[in-house]
Amino acid sequence: MTGSSGGEASALRSLADAAPRPYWLDAHTPPEPRSALTADRRADLVIVGGGYTGLWAALQAKEYDPGLDVVLLDADLCGSAASGRNGGFCASSLTHGIRNGVDRFAEEMPELEAHGLANLDGIEQSVARYGIDCDFHRAGELDVATQPWQLADLADTAELAARYGHQVRLLDGGQIRTEVDSPTYLGAVEMSRAVAMLDPARLAWGLRRACLELGVQIHEWSPAVGVERERGGLAVRTPYATVHAARGILATNGFPPLLRRLRSYIIPVYDYVLVTEPLTDRQLDAIGWRNRQGISDSGNQFHYYRRTEDNRILWGGYDTVYYYGGQVRDELTQRPRTHALLASHFFQTFPQLEGVRFTHRWGGVIDTCSRFCPFVGTALGGKLGYALGFTGLGVGATRFAAAVLLDKLYGRYTERSQLRMMNSMPRPLPPEPLRWAGIQLTRWSLSRADRRGGQRNLWLRTLDRAGLGFDS
């Protein structure tokens, strides 16, 4: 997408009052923090990380065995990182989309899609069971084509989705613009049950409350600084004290994992987001969008966007950034150039919303890997489990991965724990500077493909043949 200089100036004005912090963490008062760990203690299970993976692991562990002594450690406040600031798309897909799954796990896709839909049902049931007020609604998702070359891919995706049991509707340009009106839309695939929309921070806080009610011991402001195997289990060290536990789980997303050998598998990348002021009834009428579906477009570099409970539009994606050396620093959560680009793209998509202001702008690290979907494993003699690589689509998949980890740690033979996807690792990434150079070349090539009718150059075709390719 490109815009005129006048359009760029208007986009910049829309950012004038945008606060540099996540909307979700600003819209509601967070819970009171739990005290830091200041004395050594023993536990049956210790979990490092209070995001979705860690919280779902703690909750499911206590549901399975209420007598289990579970301790959860978080470096800040539960839900304060990726789990509290994402777009709120809770997808059934465990493989970051059907096409990516077919490319990597074709023989397992019927089972993976069935598990994914059942997992989403399970999340919906847990939200109801524990009274989690997080604006959960099974609104579905629209994948829209904004270039002619994307229409054939959408038709293929619709056929695959129907084959794997999804409710699917293929829409032409007129039909999609009846649903949501943008002059850029040429067609779409609607999957009405595959995605729920929710408030991500309130989901995290609700899971935290449910864990506490079931007896999980949560210590915030307690960063884990080391993990070692010891007789009878393992030890997780924090600045003040140590947890000695029979088993443990690492759920640290894009932050540097405590196990050094995992660092060659994880790529921490930054994703950036804007949120508008609440739209008026007249503005909503101008774009339609009555059903609050999530929306993403079909470019290799794609946007994702959705309506919030109070009729704002969250707008993110497209310009995902990797910083040399895999840096993870607070100051990287703001990138004015990317926020300006996103604002410009927003008004190209919805020109009828000219004059709308953005109230929040932020970014944050997500964990991706060479297969663009999660992997799980164990270490330290099978006593320590980990789940990583969610690539920004972990609101739903974290619950499934956490359940598989518990199966593995406690020796439970289940259908989900035997899946090849859950028993294989992505390919490791090369060290710097090759890693940085490869990622920059890939980003440039994907952008070029979007400008050239989807045509993939030699570099992208080489990645495809090596099993490392990806598009949206």
Salt bridges, closest charged atoms under 4 A:
ASP17 OD2 - ARG357 NH2 2.98
ASP26 OD2 - ARG21 NE 2.86
ASP26 OD2 - HIS360 NE2 2.89
GLU63 OE2 - ARG129 NH1 3.33
ASP69 OD2 - ARG41 NH2 2.57
GLU107 OE2 - ARG420 NE 2.82
GLU113 OE1 - HIS166 NE2 2.54
ASP121 OD1 - ARG138 NH2 3.00
GLU124 OE1 - ARG138 NH1 2.71
ASP133 OD1 - ARG202 NH2 2.95
ASP135 OD1 - HIS137 ND1 3.83
ASP135 OD2 - ARG292 NH2 2.70
ASP153 OD1 - ARG99 NH2 3.97
GLU159 OE2 - ARG163 NH2 3.74
GLU179 OE2 - ARG169 NH2 3.19
ASP181 OD1 - ARG177 NE 2.80
GLU190 OE1 - ARG169 NH2 2.89
ASP199 OD2 - HIS28 NE2 3.96
ASP199 OD2 - ARG202 NH1 3.22
GLU213 OE2 - ARG209 NH1 3.08
GLU220 OE2 - ARG208 NE 3.00
GLU228 OE2 - ARG237 NH2 2.84
GLU230 OE2 - HIS244 ND1 2.83
ASP297 OD2 - HIS303 ND1 2.68
GLU309 OE1 - ARG202 NH1 2.95
ASP310 OD2 - ARG312 NE 2.87
ASP319 OD2 - ARG335 NH1 3.09
ASP319 OD1 - ARG443 NH2 2.59
GLU331 OE2 - ARG329 NH1 2.36
ASP407 OD1 - ARG412 NE 3.39
ASP407 OD2 - ARG416 NE 2.62
GLU415 OE2 - HIS115 NE2 3.07
ASP464 OD2 - ARG456 NE 2.90
ASP471 OD2 - ARG456 NH1 3.69
